[in-house]
């Protein structure tokens, strides 16, 4: 046994329904991510692969944000996932990327729907729904959001020491112009439906939920969690089996989800993708140095040095493009970029 587990909290369904009703009365309300996706006000811009002369760079496709987001000193990109196998493609004709950001000061955290087909994107503020004295409201979800996974109807957000916050993508709410709610400039909000709280046995160090990915290498997918850490810290990779009916980490008899754990990760891991039993791990090396991608299995990784722009974050495998996708975080060095899997051999 790993000595680690997740325990699911009760759902915030009543608070979310109350908030949706309050916004609906003002002309907004529940629209879901599928209906929000066509309303993307900002333009993604195709750009050359960052640092094209740097030996070893593996970037094959790169996009960047509008100038305000590219330079913003408050909001930092972190996580990335896709709509693959969620039903989005069937409804819209193509899949999208979704990224997460955290705010260093005001704002909490948010996601961005990134439609490369249309070259558009839009932001959604992540919130915690509340009901105080009978009035529905919300507060920003203050979390680093270092990794995200969209699986089925749920969007899972890495919450470091707290575990994983989970939202239902159908709960995206439109906030009408002129509303009294403070959205920090966002037109849409997505409330957390429940939290999968991190737990640990006595004598076992709490797992840091730094980033997430979904591993579809086997018949039943698994949620893979990784830790960012220095050489002196734990750098574990944990695998939670997914229940095929709920699409959530499988509960044991005692209501806990218990992972398989490997402690042979590399320092400064930022993201992981898993393809047919092979792990792809991104590693950052500061604001100025390009990052690395490690390929293989824990304990037997091959490093592709200088493979990414500075500040690489989370990773996701998008099979239809043949690429692993990531985001870089530093102001004026922010890209959404793809790396061909064939260029990253084990």
N, C-alpha and C positions, 0 to 999 in steps of 0.2 A: 504494500500500500504506500502511496506517495505522501500521506499525511496532509494533503491539500484537498480542498473541496469548494464547491459553489452551492449556495442555498438561495432559492428564488423567493423574493418577497411577494406580498400580495399585489395585485394589479391596481393601478390608479384609474380604473375605468370610470368610476363615478365622477372624479375630478375632471377627467378629460371630456366626458359627455357634457358636464356643466359648462366647461370652457367653450366647447363647440357651440352649445346653445346660445351662450352670451354673445359670441362673435357673430353667429347667424342672425341674431336680432338686429345687429348693426350693418348687415349686408355682407358679412364674411362667413366663416365657418369651415367645416370639414370638407376638404377637396381631395385629399390623398395625393401621393406622389405622382400617380399616373396623370391626374388632371392638372397638377402643377407643372409638370415637365414641359408642356408647350410654352409656358410663360417664363421664358428665360431672358432677362433683359440685357445681359452683358455678352460681349463678344470674345470668344477664344481666338487667339492669333497664332497662326502657324509660324514657326521660327526655325532657324538653323539649329542643329544639334549644339548644345552648349559646349564651349571650349573645343572646337573642331580639330585643333592642332595637337590636343593633348594625347600622347601615346596611350593606347589602351582603352579609350572611351568607347563604350558599347552602345551609346544612344543611337537609335535608328529613326526615331520620330519625336519631335518636341513641339509643344504648344505653350503659350504663356497667357497670363491673365491681362485684363485691362490695367492701365497704368496705376490706378489708385490701389488695386489689390496687389499688384506686383511690388509696390513700394511700401505698403502699409506697415508701420512699425508696431502695430497693436495685434493684428491677426496673423497667425502663423499656420501654414498648411501642415498637416500631419498624416492622416490616414487616407487610404484609397481602397475602393472596392468596385465591383461592377454589378450590373443588373442581370448578368447571365443566369439562366435557369430560374428566373423569378416570374416569368410571364410578361415582362416589360416588352420584349422584342415582339411578341405576338400582338400586343396592343398598339405598338408604335412603329413597327417595321425594322427597328434596329435597337441595339443596346446602348447604354450610357455608362459613364464612370460616375462615381460619387466620391468626393473627397471630404475630409474633416479638417477643421481649423480650431485652434484655441486662441483666446484673447489674453494677452499679457496683463492688460488692465481691465477695462470695462467690456462686458459682452458675454463672458462665459465661453461657450463653444458653439459651433455651427457646422452644417454640412453644405456642400455645393453639388448640385446636379450639373454634370459636364457632358454636353452633347457634342461630340466631335463631328458627327455627321452634319449637323446644322451649324457648327462652330459657335455655339451659344452656351451660356452657363447662368445659374442663378443660385442665391444663397437661401438657406433655411436655418433659423435660429433654433438650437436645441434648448428645451425648457423643462422645468419641473412643474407640473400642474398643481394648483392650490385651490382651496376653498376656505376663505376666512370670513366669519360672520355671515355665511350664506352667499358671499360674493365670489365668483370664480375668477381666478387669476393665474399667474405663473411667475416664476423667477428663472433667471438664466441657469443652465446646467454648467457649473464650474468644474470642468474636467479637462485634462490634457488632450484627450481624444487622439492618442498616438496611433490607434488602429481602428478600423471599422470593417464590418462584414455585413453585406446584404444577403440574407438567406431566406427564401420563401417570403413570408409577409413581414419579417422582422429585420430591423437594422440594429446591429449590436455595436456598441461603442466601448472601447477599452477605457477603463477608469482607474488604472494604476493600482493603488492599494485597496480600493473599494471593490474591485471586481469588474463587472460588465453591466452597463446600462443598456436596456433594450427598449426600442420603440417600435410601434406598428406603423408601417409605411402608409397605411390608409388613414392615419391620424394627422397627416399634414393639414394644418389649419391656415386659412387665409385671414390676415388681419386687415380690415378695411382702412383706407386712408382716413386720417383724422381721428383714429381710435385713441382712447385714453391709455391704452396699454403701451408700455415702453418696450419696443422691439429692437432698440439699438439700430434702427434704420432698415430692418428686415421686413419684407412683405409677408413672409410665411414663417410659421413656427411649427416645431415637431415636439410634442410632449413625450417624456419618458413614461412607458407603461409599467415597467417593473425593473428591479435591479437583481442581478445574480451576484449575491454578496460573496466576497472572498473570505474563506475560512481556512484555518490550519490547526493541526494538532500541536500539543505542547512539545516544545523542542524543535519544531520545524519552522523555518523562516517563512513568513507570509510571501506568497507569490506576487510579484509586480506584473500587473496586466498592462504591459507596455504597448503591445500590438497584437493583432489578430489576423487569422486567415482561415479560409475553408479549404480543407483537403478532400478532393473528390477522387483520390487515387483508387479507392475501393468501392464496393457496392454501396456501403453506408458511409456517408461523409463524416468527417470529424472536424471539430473546431480546434485550431492550433493556436496556442497563446505563447508569446515569447517575452523575455525580460531584457530591457536595456540595462546594461551594467558595465562598470569598469572592470579591469582585470582583477581587482580585489573584491568584487561583488559576485553574487550568484548570477548566472546567465542561463537560466533554465528554459526548456521548451516543453510545454505541457499539451497533451492531446485529450480532448474531451469527446467521447462518443456522442453522436447526435441521435436522438430518438426520431425515427422516420415519421411518426404520426404528428408530433408537435413541432418538429424542426428545431428543437431546443436541446441543449445538453441533457443527456439521459440521466434520470434520477435513479439512485439506488433505493433500497427499501426504506432507509431512514430519511429520504427526501434530499439527500445530497448528491451532487454530481462530482465524481472522483476521477481525476485524470491519470494517464500514464505520463511520467516525467523523465526527461533526459537532462542532465546538468552540464552537457558539453557544448554549450553555445559559445560564440565568439564575443569578445568585448565590443561594446558600443553597437550592438545589434539594433536596427531600427524597424525592420520589417521582415516578413517571411512569406514565401509562396511555396506550395507543395504540388508537384506534378509527378504522377506515376512513381511515387516513392522517393523522389529526389527533392531535396530542399534547396531553395534559393534564398539567400539571406543578404540584406543590404546592411552596410556598415558606414557610418559617418566618420569623418576625420577633421571636423572643425569647419569654420566658415570659409576658409580659403582653399583647402585641399580637396581634390576630388575624392569621392567615396569608393568603396569596394563592394563587389558582389561575391559571396561565397556559395559554392555549389557542391552538393553531395549529401552527406548525412552527418549528424553530430558526431564529432570525433574523427571525421575523415572528409573535411571540407577542402576544396580547391579554391584558392583566392584569385579573383580577377581584379587586380589592383588598378586604381584610377579608372574604374568602369563607369562611374556616374558623375554628374555635376556635384559641387560641394553641397552638403546638407541633405543627402537623400533620406527619405523617411520610409513609410510603409511600402509594401509590395503587393501586387495582385497579378495573377495569371489570367489573361483574356484570350482564350484559345482561338476565337475567330480571327484575331489579329496576328496570332503567332508570337505575341510579345508579352513580356512582363512589364507592368506599368508601375511608375512611382511618381512621387512629387518631391520637389526640393523646397526647403523652408525659408531660406534667408532673403531678406528684402533685396530687390534688384537682381536676385539670382534664383528666381522662382519659375520652375517649369513643371509641366505635366509631361512626362516623357516615357517612351516605350523602348524596350531593349529586346531584340530578337532572341528567342530561346536558343536557336542554333549557334548564336555567337557566344554563348555562355556554357561551354561543355564542362562536364564533371571531371 
